């Protein structure tokens, strides 16, 4: 039924709850788990330059605008593997979170997308729309919106 489950995360409590649900589903269904996280390039180049001076030269190349996202994805993948999920793939994507989820779901033929029900609040959500709303309206597959509150 669902051979490939995709979940988006930004490291928030809401996203972490969605990740845990996706892990549980992947285990129950013996499905592949795909974890996506979006990032924006760092505007604070000074911070990045400082961080680069504090790491050994052979790994300096890893200090880039998506380093935090890579660490977040590694943690989610480790959690899934520790729980027993056999196949886990991660996808860091630059740009909007909903677009990243939708793009990876389409490109890698996900059968189910799992997202949390909370995200942006107030005027920002009104103007830009929420990630769950955008994903549910444009997804190429089924969507599970996990109640996280």
VODREN-806268 format. One record per residue: x, y, z of N, C-alpha, C in turn; residue in one letter. Coordinates in nm, 2 decimals. Example, Ala and Ser with C-alpha at 12.3 -4.5 7.8 and 13.67 -1.06 7.14 Angstrom:
((1.32; -0.57; 0.78); (1.23; -0.45; 0.78); (1.32; -0.33; 0.78); "A")
((1.28; -0.22; 0.71); (1.37; -0.11; 0.71); (1.29; 0.00; 0.79); "S")
This chain:
((0.08; -0.12; 0.00); (0.00; 0.00; 0.00); (0.09; 0.13; 0.00); "X")
((0.16; 0.15; 0.11); (0.26; 0.26; 0.11); (0.40; 0.20; 0.12); "X")
((0.47; 0.20; 0.01); (0.60; 0.14; 0.01); (0.71; 0.25; 0.04); "X")
((0.67; 0.38; 0.02); (0.76; 0.49; 0.04); (0.69; 0.60; 0.12); "X")
((0.74; 0.64; 0.23); (0.68; 0.74; 0.32); (0.78; 0.86; 0.33); "X")
((0.74; 0.97; 0.30); (0.82; 1.10; 0.30); (0.77; 1.18; 0.42); "X")
((0.87; 1.24; 0.49); (0.83; 1.33; 0.60); (0.92; 1.45; 0.60); "X")
((0.87; 1.57; 0.62); (0.95; 1.69; 0.62); (0.98; 1.73; 0.77); "X")
((1.10; 1.78; 0.79); (1.13; 1.83; 0.92); (1.21; 1.95; 0.92); "X")
((1.19; 2.03; 1.02); (1.27; 2.15; 1.04); (1.33; 2.15; 1.18); "X")
((1.32; 2.04; 1.25); (1.37; 2.03; 1.38); (1.28; 2.07; 1.50); "X")
((1.17; 2.13; 1.46); (1.08; 2.18; 1.56); (1.01; 2.06; 1.64); "X")
((0.94; 2.09; 1.75); (0.87; 1.99; 1.82); (0.76; 1.93; 1.73); "X")
((0.69; 2.01; 1.66); (0.59; 1.97; 1.57); (0.64; 1.87; 1.46); "X")
((0.75; 1.91; 1.40); (0.81; 1.83; 1.30); (0.87; 1.70; 1.36); "X")
((0.92; 1.70; 1.48); (0.97; 1.59; 1.54); (0.86; 1.48; 1.57); "X")
((0.74; 1.54; 1.61); (0.63; 1.45; 1.62); (0.59; 1.38; 1.49); "X")
((0.59; 1.46; 1.38); (0.56; 1.40; 1.25); (0.66; 1.30; 1.21); "X")
((0.79; 1.32; 1.24); (0.90; 1.22; 1.21); (0.87; 1.10; 1.29); "X")
((0.84; 1.11; 1.42); (0.81; 0.98; 1.50); (0.70; 0.90; 1.44); "X")
((0.59; 0.97; 1.40); (0.48; 0.90; 1.33); (0.52; 0.84; 1.20); "X")
((0.60; 0.91; 1.12); (0.64; 0.85; 1.00); (0.73; 0.73; 1.02); "X")
((0.82; 0.73; 1.12); (0.90; 0.62; 1.16); (0.81; 0.50; 1.20); "X")
((0.71; 0.52; 1.28); (0.62; 0.42; 1.32); (0.55; 0.35; 1.20); "X")
((0.50; 0.44; 1.11); (0.43; 0.39; 0.99); (0.53; 0.31; 0.90); "X")
((0.65; 0.36; 0.88); (0.75; 0.29; 0.80); (0.78; 0.15; 0.86); "X")
((0.79; 0.14; 0.99); (0.81; 0.01; 1.06); (0.69; -0.08; 1.04); "X")
((0.57; -0.03; 1.07); (0.45; -0.11; 1.05); (0.43; -0.16; 0.91); "X")
((0.47; -0.08; 0.81); (0.44; -0.12; 0.67); (0.56; -0.17; 0.60); "X")
((0.68; -0.18; 0.67); (0.80; -0.22; 0.61); (0.83; -0.13; 0.49); "X")
((0.82; 0.00; 0.51); (0.83; 0.10; 0.40); (0.96; 0.17; 0.41); "X")
((1.01; 0.22; 0.29); (1.12; 0.31; 0.29); (1.08; 0.45; 0.35); "X")
((1.17; 0.51; 0.42); (1.15; 0.64; 0.48); (1.23; 0.74; 0.41); "X")
((1.17; 0.85; 0.37); (1.25; 0.96; 0.30); (1.22; 1.08; 0.39); "X")
((1.33; 1.15; 0.43); (1.33; 1.26; 0.52); (1.38; 1.38; 0.45); "X")
((1.30; 1.49; 0.44); (1.33; 1.61; 0.37); (1.34; 1.73; 0.47); "X")
((1.44; 1.82; 0.45); (1.45; 1.94; 0.52); (1.49; 2.05; 0.43); "X")
((1.43; 2.17; 0.44); (1.46; 2.28; 0.35); (1.55; 2.38; 0.43); "X")
((1.63; 2.46; 0.36); (1.71; 2.56; 0.42); (1.72; 2.68; 0.33); "X")
((1.75; 2.79; 0.38); (1.78; 2.91; 0.31); (1.93; 2.94; 0.33); "X")
((1.99; 3.00; 0.22); (2.13; 3.04; 0.24); (2.15; 3.13; 0.36); "X")
((2.26; 3.12; 0.43); (2.29; 3.20; 0.54); (2.32; 3.34; 0.50); "X")
((2.24; 3.43; 0.56); (2.26; 3.58; 0.53); (2.38; 3.63; 0.61); "X")
((2.42; 3.56; 0.72); (2.52; 3.60; 0.80); (2.66; 3.54; 0.76); "X")
((2.71; 3.59; 0.66); (2.84; 3.53; 0.61); (2.95; 3.55; 0.71); "X")
((2.95; 3.65; 0.79); (3.05; 3.67; 0.90); (3.05; 3.55; 0.99); "X")
((2.94; 3.50; 1.03); (2.93; 3.38; 1.12); (2.99; 3.26; 1.05); "X")
((2.96; 3.24; 0.93); (3.01; 3.13; 0.85); (3.16; 3.13; 0.84); "X")
((3.21; 3.25; 0.81); (3.36; 3.27; 0.80); (3.43; 3.24; 0.93); "X")
((3.37; 3.28; 1.04); (3.43; 3.25; 1.17); (3.42; 3.10; 1.20); "X")
((3.31; 3.04; 1.17); (3.31; 2.89; 1.20); (3.41; 2.82; 1.11); "X")
((3.43; 2.86; 0.99); (3.53; 2.79; 0.90); (3.67; 2.80; 0.96); "X")
((3.70; 2.91; 1.03); (3.84; 2.92; 1.09); (3.86; 2.83; 1.21); "X")
((3.75; 2.78; 1.26); (3.76; 2.70; 1.39); (3.75; 2.55; 1.36); "X")
((3.75; 2.51; 1.24); (3.75; 2.37; 1.21); (3.88; 2.33; 1.13); "X")
((3.92; 2.20; 1.14); (4.04; 2.16; 1.07); (4.02; 2.17; 0.92); "X")
((4.13; 2.20; 0.85); (4.13; 2.23; 0.71); (4.06; 2.12; 0.62); "X")
((4.08; 1.99; 0.66); (4.03; 1.88; 0.58); (3.88; 1.87; 0.58); "X")
((3.81; 1.93; 0.68); (3.66; 1.93; 0.68); (3.60; 2.07; 0.67); "X")
((3.68; 2.17; 0.64); (3.63; 2.30; 0.62); (3.53; 2.32; 0.52); "X")
((3.53; 2.23; 0.41); (3.44; 2.24; 0.31); (3.30; 2.21; 0.35); "X")
((3.28; 2.14; 0.47); (3.15; 2.10; 0.52); (3.08; 2.22; 0.58); "X")
((3.15; 2.33; 0.61); (3.08; 2.44; 0.67); (3.02; 2.53; 0.56); "X")
((2.89; 2.51; 0.54); (2.82; 2.58; 0.44); (2.68; 2.61; 0.49); "X")
((2.60; 2.68; 0.41); (2.47; 2.73; 0.45); (2.38; 2.61; 0.49); "X")
((2.40; 2.49; 0.44); (2.31; 2.38; 0.47); (2.37; 2.29; 0.58); "X")
((2.47; 2.32; 0.65); (2.53; 2.23; 0.75); (2.44; 2.20; 0.86); "X")
((2.36; 2.29; 0.91); (2.26; 2.26; 1.01); (2.16; 2.16; 0.97); "X")
((2.11; 2.18; 0.84); (2.01; 2.09; 0.79); (2.07; 1.95; 0.77); "X")
((2.19; 1.94; 0.73); (2.25; 1.81; 0.72); (2.26; 1.74; 0.85); "X")
((2.29; 1.81; 0.96); (2.30; 1.75; 1.09); (2.16; 1.71; 1.14); "X")
((2.06; 1.79; 1.11); (1.92; 1.76; 1.14); (1.87; 1.63; 1.07); "X")
((1.91; 1.62; 0.94); (1.87; 1.50; 0.87); (1.94; 1.38; 0.92); "X")
((2.07; 1.39; 0.95); (2.14; 1.28; 1.01); (2.08; 1.23; 1.14); "X")
((2.04; 1.33; 1.22); (1.97; 1.29; 1.35); (1.84; 1.21; 1.32); "X")
((1.76; 1.26; 1.23); (1.63; 1.19; 1.20); (1.66; 1.06; 1.14); "X")
((1.76; 1.04; 1.05); (1.79; 0.92; 0.99); (1.84; 0.82; 1.09); "X")
((1.92; 0.86; 1.19); (1.97; 0.78; 1.29); (1.86; 0.73; 1.38); "X")
((1.77; 0.82; 1.41); (1.65; 0.78; 1.50); (1.57; 0.67; 1.43); "X")
((1.55; 0.69; 1.29); (1.47; 0.59; 1.22); (1.55; 0.45; 1.21); "X")
((1.67; 0.46; 1.19); (1.75; 0.33; 1.18); (1.76; 0.26; 1.32); "X")
((1.77; 0.34; 1.42); (1.77; 0.29; 1.56); (1.64; 0.22; 1.59); "X")
((1.53; 0.27; 1.54); (1.40; 0.22; 1.56); (1.38; 0.09; 1.48); "X")
((1.46; 0.07; 1.38); (1.45; -0.05; 1.30); (1.41; -0.03; 1.15); "X")
((1.40; 0.09; 1.11); (1.36; 0.12; 0.97); (1.48; 0.08; 0.88); "X")
((1.46; -0.01; 0.79); (1.57; -0.07; 0.71); (1.62; 0.03; 0.60); "X")
((1.54; 0.11; 0.54); (1.58; 0.19; 0.43); (1.54; 0.34; 0.46); "X")
((1.64; 0.43; 0.48); (1.62; 0.57; 0.51); (1.70; 0.65; 0.41); "X")
((1.64; 0.75; 0.35); (1.70; 0.84; 0.26); (1.68; 0.98; 0.31); "X")
((1.78; 1.07; 0.29); (1.76; 1.21; 0.33); (1.78; 1.30; 0.22); "X")
((1.71; 1.42; 0.22); (1.72; 1.51; 0.11); (1.72; 1.65; 0.17); "X")
((1.84; 1.72; 0.16); (1.84; 1.86; 0.20); (1.80; 1.94; 0.07); "X")
((1.72; 2.04; 0.08); (1.68; 2.12; -0.03); (1.68; 2.27; 0.00); "X")
((1.73; 2.34; -0.08); (1.73; 2.49; -0.07); (1.59; 2.54; -0.11); "X")
((1.54; 2.63; -0.03); (1.41; 2.70; -0.06); (1.30; 2.67; 0.04); "X")
((1.18; 2.69; -0.01); (1.06; 2.68; 0.07); (1.03; 2.54; 0.11); "X")
((0.99; 2.52; 0.24); (0.97; 2.39; 0.29); (0.86; 2.31; 0.22); "X")
((0.75; 2.37; 0.19); (0.65; 2.29; 0.12); (0.69; 2.25; -0.02); "X")
((0.76; 2.34; -0.09); (0.81; 2.31; -0.22); (0.91; 2.20; -0.22); "X")
((1.00; 2.20; -0.12); (1.09; 2.09; -0.10); (1.03; 1.96; -0.08); "X")
((0.93; 1.95; 0.00); (0.85; 1.83; 0.03); (0.79; 1.78; -0.10); "X")
((0.72; 1.87; -0.17); (0.65; 1.83; -0.29); (0.74; 1.79; -0.40); "X")
((0.85; 1.86; -0.42); (0.95; 1.82; -0.52); (1.01; 1.68; -0.50); "X")
((1.05; 1.65; -0.37); (1.11; 1.52; -0.34); (1.00; 1.41; -0.36); "X")
((0.88; 1.44; -0.31); (0.77; 1.34; -0.32); (0.75; 1.30; -0.47); "X")
((0.75; 1.40; -0.56); (0.73; 1.38; -0.70); (0.85; 1.31; -0.76); "X")
((0.97; 1.36; -0.73); (1.09; 1.31; -0.79); (1.12; 1.16; -0.75); "X")
((1.09; 1.13; -0.63); (1.12; 1.00; -0.58); (1.00; 0.91; -0.55); "X")
((0.88; 0.95; -0.61); (0.76; 0.87; -0.61); (0.72; 0.82; -0.48); "X")
((0.71; 0.92; -0.38); (0.66; 0.88; -0.25); (0.51; 0.84; -0.26); "X")
((0.47; 0.75; -0.17); (0.33; 0.70; -0.17); (0.25; 0.78; -0.06); "X")
((0.32; 0.83; 0.04); (0.26; 0.90; 0.15); (0.35; 1.01; 0.20); "X")
((0.29; 1.13; 0.22); (0.37; 1.24; 0.28); (0.31; 1.26; 0.42); "X")
((0.40; 1.27; 0.52); (0.36; 1.29; 0.66); (0.41; 1.43; 0.70); "X")
((0.32; 1.52; 0.75); (0.35; 1.65; 0.80); (0.28; 1.68; 0.93); "X")
((0.33; 1.76; 1.01); (0.27; 1.81; 1.13); (0.16; 1.91; 1.10); "X")
((0.07; 1.93; 1.19); (-0.04; 2.03; 1.16); (-0.01; 2.17; 1.20); "X")
((0.10; 2.20; 1.26); (0.14; 2.33; 1.30); (0.26; 2.38; 1.22); "X")
((0.27; 2.51; 1.20); (0.38; 2.57; 1.13); (0.38; 2.71; 1.16); "X")
((0.37; 2.79; 1.06); (0.37; 2.94; 1.07); (0.24; 2.97; 1.14); "X")
((0.24; 3.09; 1.21); (0.12; 3.14; 1.27); (0.10; 3.28; 1.23); "X")
((-0.02; 3.33; 1.26); (-0.06; 3.47; 1.25); (-0.05; 3.51; 1.10); "X")
((-0.01; 3.64; 1.08); (-0.01; 3.70; 0.95); (0.08; 3.63; 0.85); "X")
((0.19; 3.57; 0.90); (0.27; 3.50; 0.80); (0.20; 3.39; 0.74); "X")
((0.13; 3.31; 0.82); (0.05; 3.20; 0.76); (-0.06; 3.25; 0.67); "X")
((-0.12; 3.36; 0.71); (-0.23; 3.41; 0.62); (-0.17; 3.46; 0.49); "X")
((-0.06; 3.52; 0.49); (0.00; 3.57; 0.36); (0.07; 3.46; 0.28); "X")
((0.14; 3.37; 0.34); (0.22; 3.27; 0.27); (0.15; 3.13; 0.27); "X")
((0.06; 3.11; 0.35); (0.00; 2.97; 0.36); (0.08; 2.88; 0.45); "X")
((0.02; 2.78; 0.51); (0.09; 2.69; 0.59); (0.15; 2.58; 0.51); "X")
((0.26; 2.51; 0.56); (0.32; 2.40; 0.49); (0.21; 2.29; 0.47); "X")
((0.14; 2.25; 0.58); (0.05; 2.14; 0.56); (-0.06; 2.17; 0.46); "X")
((-0.11; 2.30; 0.46); (-0.21; 2.34; 0.36); (-0.16; 2.33; 0.22); "X")
((-0.04; 2.38; 0.20); (0.02; 2.38; 0.06); (0.04; 2.24; 0.01); "X")
((0.10; 2.16; 0.10); (0.13; 2.02; 0.07); (0.00; 1.94; 0.04); "X")
((-0.10; 1.96; 0.12); (-0.22; 1.88; 0.10); (-0.29; 1.92; -0.03); "X")
((-0.28; 2.04; -0.07); (-0.34; 2.08; -0.19); (-0.27; 2.05; -0.32); "X")
((-0.14; 2.02; -0.31); (-0.06; 2.00; -0.43); (0.02; 1.87; -0.44); "X")
((0.00; 1.78; -0.34); (0.07; 1.66; -0.33); (0.04; 1.56; -0.45); "X")
((0.15; 1.49; -0.49); (0.12; 1.39; -0.60); (0.08; 1.25; -0.54); "X")
((0.06; 1.25; -0.41); (0.03; 1.12; -0.34); (-0.06; 1.16; -0.22); "X")
((-0.09; 1.06; -0.14); (-0.17; 1.07; -0.02); (-0.09; 1.15; 0.09); "X")
((-0.16; 1.23; 0.17); (-0.10; 1.31; 0.28); (-0.16; 1.28; 0.41); "X")
((-0.08; 1.26; 0.51); (-0.12; 1.24; 0.65); (-0.08; 1.36; 0.73); "X")
((-0.17; 1.44; 0.78); (-0.14; 1.55; 0.86); (-0.16; 1.51; 1.01); "X")
((-0.05; 1.50; 1.08); (-0.04; 1.45; 1.22); (-0.08; 1.57; 1.31); "X")
((-0.18; 1.54; 1.40); (-0.21; 1.64; 1.50); (-0.10; 1.64; 1.61); "X")
((-0.04; 1.75; 1.62); (0.08; 1.76; 1.71); (0.06; 1.84; 1.84); "X")
((-0.06; 1.89; 1.86); (-0.09; 1.96; 1.98); (-0.22; 1.91; 2.05); "X")
